[in-house]
């Protein structure tokens, strides 16, 4: 932008015009951010933050806004982040000393826990001593007790109530599979326990 100054004449005396110039530089383009949501069970140790930016110029630097300690260059170790929301900012200062930044938000969601099979599994009963109300959760450790039990080794069988009536079972081996309820998009693997009636 040009701006010209015309000084007022004094009588018939005048002076030449003087022009100055103002330059407005574009800001560097730090891109458009897309938030990223992942479950706490992720094993990703080198997630590229540039995956969550589009249209950005090269040459910027990333900063760890929440001082999580998991940022190296442009990658973060998602597996080391606890449940929560975290911000990482991409900043550029160009040759004209113009600066711009864009922040990427990473959210780690709580995942449900289906538990692990306890040392009591498999559990055996004699035919005449099997209880009429056995709590299948006694065969799991560390589980969230919200979900569905199924007869069989997967979640395609018949759903069953818990506690389960073992007194009506004949001699044999019986599998029961627990499918923990998902939390949002986060789920956990199925876990199967075994009851033996002798």
N, C-alpha and C positions, 0 to 999 in steps of 0.2 A: 504494500500500500504506500503510495506517494502522497506527501503533504507539502504544499508550497507556501512559503511565507513571502508576502509582499509588504514591505515596510512602508509606512505612510511617508509621503514626500514632505519636505520642508521647503515651502515656497516652490521654486521650480527645480529644486534638487531632489533627486530620487536615487535609489540604489537598485541593484539587480535583484531578481528573484532568487530565492534559495529553496532548494527542495531537499526534504529528508525522506527516508524510507523506513517503513516498519514491515518486518517479515513475520508472519504467523506460520509456524511450522506444524505439520501434522504430528499428532502423537504417535509413538510407536504402537503397533497393533499387538496387544498381548492376548488376543483371541477371545472366544466365547467359551465359558466353562459349562460343563455338564456334571452335576453331582454324581457321586458314585456311592452305591449302597452295597454292602457285603456282609455276610454272616461271620460271627466271631470264630467259626470253625475253619475259616480260610487258611490255606497253607501257602499263600502267595507271599514270597519274601522279596520280590523285586517288581512291584507294580509300577508301571511307567505313567507318571502324572500327565505326560503329553497326550495319553489316550483320552483324557477328559477335556482337552482343549481343541478348538478348531479355529482355523484362520489366523493363527498367531505367527508373528515374525520370529525368526531365530535370534539367538544371541543374548537371551535373557538369563536370569538366575531364579532358582526356586528358594523360597524361605519357609521354614517350619514355624508357622504362626503360633502354634500351641506348645512349642518346645517339646515335642514328643520324643525326639532323638532317633527317629526311624528313617529320616530323610538322608539319602546319599545321592548328590547330583539331582537327577530328575526322577529317581525311583524311591519308593517307600516299602518298608517291610510291613505289610498288612497283618501278618501273623503275630506280630508283637504288639499290636494295638488292642487295648481292652475296649469293651463296649463303650460307645460314645461318638461324638461328632468332632471332626478335626478339620482345620483349614490349612491349606498350603497355597502360597501366593507366588505367581510368576510375574517378575518385574523386568522391565527393560528401560534403560536410559540410553538414548541414542547420541549420535555425534553432535547434535544441536542442544544437548543437555535436556531434552524433553523426556519426561518419564511417564510411564503408564504401568498399570498392574491389573491382573485378574486373579481371583481367588477360586480355587477348586475345593469343594467340600466333600470330605470322605466320612461316611457314616458306617460304623460297625454295629450291627444288630446282635442282640442276644439270641443265641441258638438254644433250642430245647435239648434236653439231655435224656436219652433213652436208657442210660445206665449201662453198667457192665454186669455180666453174669457173675453171681457170687460163688464162693468156693463150695456152697451147699448144693450146687447144681452138678449132675442130676440128683434129684431127691427121690428116694425109694421108700415105698410103703408096702406092707403086707396087705393082702386083699381085705382082710377083716379089720384093719386098723386105719385105713385111709380116711381122713377127716371129711366131713360134709361141707366145711367152709374153710378152704385153704387160701391164704392171701398170696397170690403169685408174685407180688412185689417183694416177698421175703427171699426170692431167688435172684433179686437184682440189687446192685449197689449204686448209689449216686444218681438215681433216676428222678425225673419230674413225673409225678404220679397223675399226669393229665394225658389221657390217650385211650387207646382201645387194645384189648387183648383179643387175639385170634387163635383159633385151633389150627395147628399146623406150623409150618416153618416159614410162612410169609403172611402178608396181609390180604391174601385173596380168599382165605378160608372163612369159616363161620365165626362171627364175633361171639365172644363169650363174656359173661359177667365175671367180675372179680370181687370178692372171693369166689372160688370155683368149687363145685361139689365133686370131690374125688371118690366119694363112697359109692357112686354109681358106676365107676369104671371097672371093666373087666381086667384080667391080667394082661399086661402089655406096656409098651412105651408110648408116651403121649408128649407131643410138642405143643408149646404155647408161645406165641410170638407177640411182643409188645410193640405197638406203633405209637410213638409219642406224638402228641399234637404239635403241629408246626406253629412257629411264632412268626407271623408275617410270611415272608418267603423262605425263612430258615427252618430246616427240618433236620432230623438226625436219622441214622441208620436203624433198621429193625434189629431187635435183639430177641433171641429165642432161648427159652428154658425148657427143661425136660423133667417129666414126672414118670417114674417107673412104678408100676403096680406089680408086685410079685405074688 
